[in-house]
Amino acid sequence: MNLQDKKRVLREMVLGRRFEERCYQAYMERKIGGFLHLYPGQEACVNGVMEAARPGQDYVITGYRDHVHAIKCGADPKEVMAELYAKETGSSKGRGGSMHIFDVKHHFMGGYALVGGPFPLATGIAKAIQMKGGDEIAICFLGDAANNQGTFHETMNMAKLWNLPVLFVCENNQYGIGTVIHRSTAVLDQFKRVCGYGIEAAQCDGQDFDVVYEHAKTAVSHVRDRKGPYFLELMTYRYRGHSMSDSRSYRTREEEEMWKQRDPIFILRDRLVDAGAMTMDEFAALEKEIDGYIENEVIRFADESPEPDVADLEKYVLA
């Protein structure tokens, strides 16, 4: 990947971070209701994986921390924010909210509230790809705590048995809600848990975009070449709590500061500065430009969009 592409990725990572921080503010203003799970600290994960894949062509599915994943796949940030605002112009017509962003056009097959729920759905998508004979792959992003669900083991077995084109990406942010991983999980290295199913797997630093990208290229090539499923574990950290009601009292501020010393945005920024591809002034200008875009276009669009009509209450209800 050349330096210009990395500058584009840096911009997308900053956009994702600023989008989420603005979501936090809008929630505090009571413009966003319900549950809200934010992504700051994990930006290198989805960006590194999707740069190795084909955003908008490969099929992506994830859990409830889903806003940045949808945007990376091609969803319009304005429509994502409008969905968070429960507006008619939202990606799910205001009916889904934060945990249910959806964009079929860009093959983002949704965020899901049920922990572990996307595992079998991703495998079903991969089975459909296999039956149709396409060269797309299915990519399933989920956190480490989801791997303790029964659906994880059932899915790994079937994915390998049928040799499906599915990439499982574990964004291991060390916590399941407020429970640190060593208190809930016997095997801490999540990538080792799929060895019993004969699935190729690897673990890498999830804070460094370049590291994620290189590992993701190997994983994506393996799956796209129809060598079977692959499991990639990315060691990362969420700066904010599990959701907006989380005070983070279960972890120390020293731990949080330690992880922030390896901020994925700053790692990539500093690498570009050291390579002479960007100056700190240019980065500051980039941040200002993105802040303006979010405030003047994304937030404005969500604010000014109409609410769903009560007469359409049952319009999108299947049964």
N, C-alpha and C positions, 0 to 999 in steps of 0.2 A: 504494500500500500504506500502510495507516494505522500509527500507532505501536504499537498493540497487536499487530498482526501481526508487526511487526519485533521486538518483545520476544519473541514466540513463536519466531521464527527464531533470535534470539540464543540462546535456551535450547537449541534443537536443535543449533546450532553448538557450544555448550559441551558438550552431551551427546556429540557426535561426537568432540570433542577429548579429553574425559576417558575415553571408551570406548577410544580408541586408546592413550592413555597407560597405561591399566590393562592393555591387551593386552601392551604392552611389559614391564610388570612381571610379568605371568603367564608370559610367555615366559622371562624370566630365572629364574623359579621352576620352569621346566620343566613347567609345566602346559599349555603350548601348544608343539607341535612343528612340524617342517617349516618351510616358508617363511612369512614374515610381512612384509607390506609395509604401512607405516603412512601415514596421511593428514594429520597435523598440519601446518597452514600452508595447506591448500588448501580449507578448509571453505566459503569463499564461493562456490566453483565449483558444487558440486552443489546447494547450497541456493539460490543465485541462479537456476540453470536450472530446478530442479524447482518453485520457487515460481511460475514463469511457466508451467509445464506442469500436468499433472494427475497427481500422484503416486497410484499404485495403479490408474490407468486407462491412461495412456500406458505403452508398453512400454520398459523400460530395460535396457541391457546394457553391460557395462564389462569392463575388464581385471582384473588380480589385486589392485589396491588398491581393494577393493570393499566393505568393511564398512560405511562411512558411507553409501554409495550405497544399499545394501540397506535400512538403517534409515530413510533419508529417504523411500524408496518405501513404507514401512509395515511392514517386517519387525520382529518383536519383538527388541529388543536381547538379551533373555535367550536366545532361540533362536540368534541369531548368535554369541553368546559360547559357547554350548554346542557349536556347530559347531566353533569354534576349539579347544575342549577335546576334540573327537572323541567327543562323547557322542551317545547315541541320540536325545535330545530336540533335537538341532541341526537347523538349517534343511535340511540335506542328510543327516540321520540319522547325522551323524558321519563320513560317507564322503568328503566333499569337502574339508573344512578351509578354511583362510583364503582360498585363491584360488578357491574354488568355492561361494561363498554363493549360494543360489537361493531364490526365493520366488514361485512361480507365482501364488498367490492375489493378490499385490500387483503382478503383472506385472513383477517384477524377474527378468529372464531369465538372470541369472547373471553371475558373474565368471569370467574365462577366463585360463588361464596362458599360452596362446600369444600372443605379441606380434603384434598386427594381426589376430588371429583373430576378434574381434567385428565387424569392419567388414562382411564379407559376411553374417554372421548377422543383424545389424541390418537390412541391406537385404532379406534374406529375410523378416523379420518385417514390414517395411514393404510388401513385395509382397503378403503375406497380408492385411494391412489393406486395401490397395487393392482386392484381389479380392473381399473381403467387403463393401466399401463403408462401413466404419465411419469415424468421425471421430477415432479415436485417431492418435497418431504414434509412431514408433520413435525412441528417443534413444540414441545410442552415445557413451559417454564413453571416451576413450583419451588416453594421453600423447603428447607430441611425437615420441618415438623410433619409435612405431608407424607413423608416416607414411612411414618409409623402407622399409616392407614392400611387396612386390608386391601384396598384397591391397588396400592403400590405393587404388592407381591403378585396379585392376580394378573395385573397388567404386564409386568415384566415377563411372566411366564408365557403369556399369549403372544406378546410382541416378538419374543425370540422363537417360539414354536412356529409362528407363521413368517418369521424373518421379515418383519415389516419395516418400511422406511420411516422410522420415527426417532427423533433425537430428544432425549429427556435432559433438561437443563435444571440442575438443582442449584438455586441461589441460596447458598448456606449462609444466612446472616446470624447464625449462632443461637437464635432464640425462636421458640414457638410461643407466641404471645409473650407471656412474662416468664417462661420457664427456659433456663439455659439448657443447651443441648445435652450436657453430660448428666443432667438430672432426669432425662426422659428417654434417652437413646443408648442402647448397649454398645453399638458400633459407631464411633464418632465420625470416622471417615466414611461418608455416605457412598462414595463411588465403589467401595468394597462390597457394599450390600447387594450388588447385582451380579457378583461373580458366581453365585449359586445358580444363576440362570444362563450363564455363558455369554453375557453381554459385555462387549468391549466398553471400557470406562477409563476416565482420567480425572484428576483433580488439579486445579491450578489457582493462582492468585486472582481473585475476582475484582480487585481494585485497580489493576493495571490493564488498560484497554489493549495494549499491544500483546500482552500475555494471553488475555482472553481470546483475542482475534486469532492468534496462531494456533491455539488449542482447538478453537471452534472450526478452523479450516480443516483440520484433521478429522474432527467429528462429522462435519457436514459432508465431506468427501466420502467418508466411510458409509454414511447412510445413503447418499445420493447414488453411489456406485452399487447399491443394492447388496451390500455386505452384511446387512442386518441392522438392528437398533444400536444406539450408542447412548451412554450415560455420561454427562459432563458435569462435574461438581465445581462450582465457583465459590471460593471463600471470600465472603463479603460482609457488610455490616450496614444496618439501617440506623441512621442518625436519630430519627424520631422514634416515638413509641410504636407499638403494634398498630394502634389506631388512635383517634383523637382523645379517647378517654384514658389513655395510658400515661401515667405520670413518670414512667421509667424508674420507679423506686427500687426495682429489682437489680439494677446494675449501677456501677459507680461512674461518676463524672470523669474519673481518671481513665477508666476504660474507654469511654466515649472519645476523650481527647486523644488517646493513643491511636485510635482508628482514624480520627480526623487528620492526623499527621500524614496519612496515606490516602488523602482524598483523591478519588479517581479523576476528577476534573483538573485538579492541580498537577497531578502526575503527568497527564497528557499535555497540559499547558506548558509546564516547565521543560518538557522534552522538546516541544516545538520552539520555545524560546532559545534553548541551548543549541538547536539546529539552525537558528537564524531565520526560521520561517514565520516568526511572530515576535512582537515586542509586548511588554507589559501594558503599554499605552493602547496598543491595538486590542488587547484582551479586555481592558477596561471599557473601550469603545464598543466591543462586542456585547458585553454585559448590558451596557446602557441601551444599545439598539434592541436587544431581546426584551428588556424590561418595558421599553416603549411599545413593542409589538404586542406583548401580552396585555398591557393595560389598555392600549388604544384600539386594539382589534379583538383579541380573544375575550377579555372581560366585557368590553363594550357589546360585543355580539351576544354574549350570554345574558347580560343585563337587559338588552333591548328585545330579545326574542320573546315570542308569546308563550304563555303557559298552555298546556294541553287543554282542549275543550272538554268539559265534563260530559258532553253528549257523546264523546268518543271513548268513554271509559272502558267499554268492552271491545273496542275495535281490533286490538291485537291479541286478544285472548283466544287461544287455540280451542279450548274446550271448557 
